[in-house]
């Protein structure tokens, strides 16, 4: 993906594919955490003591690069579905990921 494609992409799953093996686990967890925070007002009350963020943080360091990126992509998609406008939420997630990860090498 070129830099202009990276900057124009509004699909977080495609961006996550690009950063596989480049983003740290801490960056991926932070991405999921901030996605979670953004949609929390739209979620029904959570009955579990563990959020998707805490679950990911607990296993992220034991996952392969591919599995960590896949988990982050699936979590972001599930969270985007709770937002009033899924496509707008995905655009915001893409921008958020670029902010957290920066430009891929």
C-alpha positions as CSV (number, residue, x, y, z in Angstrom):
1,X,0.0,0.0,0.0
2,X,1.4,3.4,-1.0
3,X,1.4,6.3,1.5
4,X,-1.4,8.0,-0.4
5,X,-3.5,4.8,-0.3
6,X,-2.7,4.5,3.5
7,X,-3.9,8.0,4.1
8,X,-7.0,7.6,2.0
9,X,-8.1,4.1,3.2
10,X,-11.2,4.2,5.4
11,X,-11.3,0.5,6.2
12,X,-9.5,-0.4,9.4
13,X,-9.2,-4.1,8.6
14,X,-7.2,-3.3,5.4
15,X,-4.9,-1.0,7.4
16,X,-4.4,-3.6,10.1
17,X,-3.2,-6.0,7.4
18,X,-0.6,-3.5,6.4
19,X,0.7,-3.1,9.9
20,X,0.9,-6.8,10.7
21,X,4.3,-7.5,12.1
22,X,5.0,-3.7,12.4
23,X,2.6,-2.5,15.1
24,X,3.4,-3.4,18.6
25,X,0.9,-5.3,20.8
26,X,0.6,-2.2,22.9
27,X,-0.5,-0.2,19.9
28,X,-3.0,-2.9,18.9
29,X,-4.4,-3.0,22.4
30,X,-4.6,0.8,22.5
31,X,-6.5,0.8,19.2
32,X,-9.1,-1.7,20.5
33,X,-9.3,0.3,23.8
34,X,-10.0,3.5,22.0
35,X,-12.5,1.9,19.7
36,X,-14.2,0.5,22.7
37,X,-14.4,3.8,24.5
38,X,-15.9,5.4,21.4
39,X,-18.8,3.0,21.1
40,X,-19.4,2.5,24.9
41,X,-22.3,4.9,24.9
42,X,-24.1,2.8,22.4
43,X,-23.6,-0.6,24.1
44,X,-26.0,-2.3,26.3
45,X,-24.9,-2.6,29.9
46,X,-22.0,-5.1,30.2
47,X,-22.5,-7.9,32.7
48,X,-18.9,-9.2,32.5
49,X,-16.1,-8.0,34.5
50,X,-13.8,-8.3,31.4
51,X,-14.2,-6.1,28.4
52,X,-13.0,-7.0,24.9
53,X,-10.1,-4.7,25.6
54,X,-9.1,-6.5,28.8
55,X,-9.5,-9.9,27.1
56,X,-7.3,-8.8,24.2
57,X,-4.7,-7.2,26.5
58,X,-4.5,-10.5,28.5
59,X,-3.6,-12.6,25.4
60,X,-2.0,-10.2,22.9
61,X,1.6,-10.9,23.9
62,X,1.0,-14.7,23.4
63,X,-0.4,-14.3,20.0
64,X,1.4,-14.4,16.6
65,X,1.5,-11.1,14.7
66,X,-1.2,-12.4,12.4
67,X,-3.5,-13.5,15.2
68,X,-3.1,-10.2,17.1
69,X,-4.0,-8.2,14.0
70,X,-6.9,-10.5,13.3
71,X,-8.2,-10.1,16.8
72,X,-7.9,-6.3,16.6
73,X,-9.7,-6.3,13.3
74,X,-12.6,-8.5,14.5
75,X,-13.0,-6.5,17.7
76,X,-13.1,-3.2,15.7
77,X,-15.7,-4.6,13.3
78,X,-17.9,-5.9,16.2
79,X,-17.6,-2.5,17.9
80,X,-18.4,-0.6,14.7
81,X,-21.6,-2.5,14.4
82,X,-22.8,-1.0,17.7
83,X,-22.3,2.6,16.4
84,X,-25.3,4.4,14.9
85,X,-23.4,4.7,11.6
86,X,-21.2,1.7,11.0
87,X,-19.4,3.2,7.9
88,X,-18.7,6.4,9.7
89,X,-17.4,4.5,12.7
90,X,-15.0,2.5,10.5
91,X,-13.7,5.7,9.0
92,X,-13.0,7.0,12.5
93,X,-11.4,3.7,13.4
94,X,-9.1,4.0,10.3
95,X,-8.1,7.5,11.3
96,X,-7.5,6.3,14.9
97,X,-5.3,3.5,13.8
98,X,-3.2,5.9,11.6
99,X,-2.9,8.2,14.7
100,X,-1.7,5.3,16.9
101,X,0.6,3.5,14.6
102,X,1.8,6.3,12.3
103,X,3.0,5.5,8.9
104,X,4.0,1.9,8.1
105,X,7.6,1.3,7.1
